[in-house]
Amino acid sequence: MKIFLMTDMEGVAGILNHDDWVLPSGRFYDQGRRLLTEEVNAAVDGLFTGGATKVVVADGHGSGGIDPEQLDPRSQLLRGWDSTAPYPFGLDATFDGIGWVGQHAKAGTPFSHLTHTGGFEVCDQRVNGLSIGEFGALALCAMELGVRSILACGEAAFTQEAETLTPGILTAAVKNGTLPDGLDALSAEDYRKAKLGALHLSPRDARQQIRSAALHAAQLLKTAPHRFSFPAMHPPYTLERFLRQRGNQPPTTIVKTHPSSLIALFNQK
């Protein structure tokens, strides 16, 4: 049973803000990488204990978030993909399931933490009218490949987003955002600074919850795979991306279409 784990940093317990923790220039970037890697290790251990035979960990954070020396040696680390067509970031149809660790909610989500979709300039992103974030885009690609979304670990608002889009997915919420949203009028720079409040589990407790959810997810994928539902989405596909004001650039909307493939749609320039 082969599992793909996509990782990010902003949804990790103990990651307190953007600039200090998830950027290489940040004061606590190395500590942030360790916190993420330990959450990933908890998921990897749970997946193997639950029956996985191979786990590939994709480092999906923009500037990198996994410490290779600290990563569970039973897993394999994936980093680097075609920049002209990145989706689905190394995932293919040979995988049985996909999970997420360290993920944050999509832009515009109330009571979420370090909220954004790809970048802070995105106000919303919709496919066939359905609002999705980073999780949703990859989950839709996985659906096209026939790979089931089984595990979603990160901040609480993200886990709710995942449960809504992919019913049956197992989740572990490791922190709760404390601030509302309704901030569509903010510039990209101001939005980056707007969603910094959260109540965090201790990293130890977060890892225990992640391991438990991962173990259960692997067991269910092995014994009852059809409990993990695919999103309801049918071609043709239209992607709308609504962008905030950036510097002197006013808010704009980008629209793309594809007759048959979600993966091709997300890779369009």
N, C-alpha and C positions, 0 to 999 in steps of 0.2 A: 504494500500500500504506500504510494508515493505522494508526499505532501509538499506543497509550495507555501512558504511563509513570506509574505510581503511585510516589510518593516518601515516604520517612520519614527520620529523622535518626539514630536509635540504631544503625543498622547500618553507618554510614559509618566508613571507616578514619580514625583520629585523633580520633574522638569518644570521649573517655576516661571520662566519667561522665555521669550524668543532670543533676544540678543545675547544674553549671558550664557545660555545653555545649549543652543542648537547650531550656532555659527562657529566656525573654526577660530574666529577672533574673540569669542566669548570667554569670560573668566572661568566658567565652569564647563567648558565644552568636553574636556576629557572625562570629567565626572558624569556628564550627560551620556556620553557614549557607553560608559560602564553600566549606568542604570538601564539603558536600552538593552545592552547585550545580556544582562542578567535576566531581564524579562523574557527575552527571546530564548535563553537557556531553559527557563521554566517551561515555556511552551514546547520546546524541543523534547525535554524529558517527558512531559505529559503525553506527547504524540507517540513517542517510541514505546512508552509503557502501555499505551492504549492499542498498540498493534501496528504502528507505522513501520515500514522497513527502510524508507529513505525520506529525508527531510532536506530540502534546499531552501536556504535562507537568502532572500533577495534584500540587499541593502538599498532601500528605496528613498532614503533621505537625501535631499539635494546635494549637500556637501559631504555625505557619508556619515553613518551613525554607529556602525558595528565595529567593535574592537576584535580583529581576527584572532588575537592571542587568547582572548577570554571566551571566545565562542565554543560551545559544546562541540567536541571533536567528532561526535557521531554525525553532525550535520555538515553540509557543504555550503560555502558562501558564494553567492552570485552578486557580482557588481560589474556594470558595463553592458550597454546595449546600443543598438543602432540609433544614433541621435536623430536620424531622419525619419525613423519609424519605431519609436520606443515601445509602443504598446504591442504585446502584453508583458513587457519586461522580463522575458525569458520563460514565461509560462507557456506550456503547450499541452496538447491533448493526452500526453502520456501520464499526466498527473491525475490522481484520483480526487484530490481535494485541495483547497486553498484556504489559508488563514491569514489574519492580520494581527500584528503586534505593534503597539505604540502609535496607533492611529488616532487622529482627531476628526471632529465633525466637519461637515461641509460649511462653506461660507453662509452667513445669515442665520445660523442656528442659535437660538437663545440658550443661555446657561450652558455654554460650551467654553472650552479653554484653548487659547491660541488658534482660534478658528480661521480657516482659510480653505480655498480650493485651488491647489496647485501653487498659487501665489496670492498675496494679499490684494492684488488688483482685481481679482474676480469677485463680482457681487453675487452671481448665481450662474449655474450651468444646468441646462436641461436637454434631455434626449426625449424626443417625441412628447414634449411637454412635462416630463417627469424631472424634478430637480434632483441632481446627484452631485456628489463630491468626488474626492479621490478614490474612496472605497467603491462608490457606485460605478465609476468608469471601469475599474479593473474587474469588478464583479460581473459586469455586463460582458466584458471580453471573455471571462472565464465561462460564462453561460454559452457563448458562441462556440467555445472549444469543448463543451460538455463536462467541464470541471465544476464540482459543487463547492459552494462557499460554506465552510464548516465552522470557522472560528473567528471571532472579532474581539480583540482586546485593546483597550484604550480608555479614553475618557467616556463618562456615562452617556453624554449626548450622542457620541459616535455609536455606542453599542445599541442605542435605541434606533438610530438611523439604519444600522445593519439589520436589526430584527425586522424593521418595516419593509426593507427592500428584499431581503432574502429570508423569509420565514423558516424557522427551524434551526437557524445558525446558533451556535453556542457562544456565549459572551462572558467577558470578565471586565467589569468597570473598575478602574483603578483611581479615578479622581472625578470630581464634580465641578463643573464651571459654576461660578456664583453671579455672573453678570448677564443681563438680558442682551438682546441684539436690537433689531430695528434701526440699523446703522448704515443703511444703503447710501445715504448722502455723504458719508465720509470718504475722504481720499484714501488711496491705498496705504500711504504712510500713516495716516491717522488710524485706520482700521487695524494696522499691525500693532498699535499700542493700546487698543481699546479693550481687548478680551484677555486680561492678564490675571483675573481672580479665579481661584479654584481651591477646593478642599481635597487634599490628597490622602490616600491610604499610605501607610508606611511601605517602603519598598519591599520589605519582607512579606507583609500581608498581601501586597499586590501580586507578588510572584507565586504565592500559594494559590491564590484564586486563579491565576492564569494556568498554572500546572493542572489544577483540577478540571478547568473547562476544556483544556487541550486533551487531557486523557479521555474525558467523556466524549468529546467530538470524534476522536479517532475510533473509539469503540463503536459509536453509532454509525460512523461512515462504513465500518466493516460489517455491521450486523443489520442496519436499517438505512441504507443510503438514501432512499426516497423521502426520508423525513426532511432532507435539506432541499428546499424548493428553489427553483430558478425564478428570476423576476419575470413579470409579464411584459414582454416587449417584442414587437413584431415589425419586420421591414415593411416599407422603406423607412430609413432613419433620418432624422433631422436633429442636428446639434446646434443649440443656441448658447452662446457665452456672453454674459453681460459684464462689462468691465467698468470699474470705477474711474473716477477722475485720477489721472496720473500726471503730476506736474502741470504743464500747460495743456495737456490733452483732455478734452471733455469726456464724459461717459460715452461709451460706444457699445454696439452689439455686433457680434460676429456670428454668422449663420453658415453652417456647412451641411451637406446632405450626402447620403450614399444609398443606393438602391437595395443593398443586401448585407453589408458587413459592418458590424459595430467596430471591429478592430481597425478596418480601413478608415472608418469615419473619424475615430480618435487620432489617427495618424496623419490626417489631412493637414497640410500647412495653410 
